[in-house]
Amino acid sequence: MKHAGSLALVFAAMLTGGCAMQKAAPPATEQQLNNAMATQLAQIETMLVKRCDSEVAATADYQTKVLAELNGMNVGLLALAEKATVPQITCPELPEDPNNLGDKFVLGEVERVYIQEVGQAYDARVDTGAVTSSISATNIRLFERNGEQWVRFDIPAERPAEGEEEAPGTTVEARIARFVNIKKASSDEPQRRPVIRARIRLGDYVTEAELNLTDRSHMEYPVLLGRKFFQDIAVVDVSRKYIHSGDGSQTAE
């Protein structure tokens, strides 16, 4: 029994000693934690600096290579430019148009004109002695429309060529632009004529002009173009006719 008690005491002593050996270490202080964190931050910063330096160096190498390639291309282009030749282009000179005097053109004594309001073309006498233009009209009747003065008149057809039948005339209605007094050598009293505005085409030239209405059936040409029509735009060569006619014919007297 004495031995058993001794063994129990020894075993208890051993357990007591084991518990003493497994006792937990004291907790880290705040200073120790700060030091550990500072060490880790320094390590991270060092790693980032090394990585940045590496990327900067790689970028610098790439820029150097690109600049070297661009310089090489520039040298090549300069060499090509020195060898290149610029072709000399000579534009052919346009032939002078005898019917064009800069900002003016030439009219013959007689020209072919198209009058839009009538819808027909006529031979027209270009008269430098007349101020206004006129068109042959018969059965002239004045009337009022929407509070404005209008005129209704007949335009005789052109004289037919030999062997052709005479075509019927045309009745036209137009608004009166104004009235004009024309003094004729055969009469002391001026003749009061209605004036209309019409679009006239002569060759490539198109304009709106005034035409006074009068009976020109006894005249050779149903239309007369006065100075107001061609002043500042044309000169008249009385030795020629139909300079701007559709068929391009030109005659001299």
Summary of the structure (lengths in Angstrom):
residues: 253
radius of gyration: 55.6
end to end distance: 173.8
largest distance: 183.1
contacts: 572
relative contact order: 0.15
helix: 31%
strand: 34%
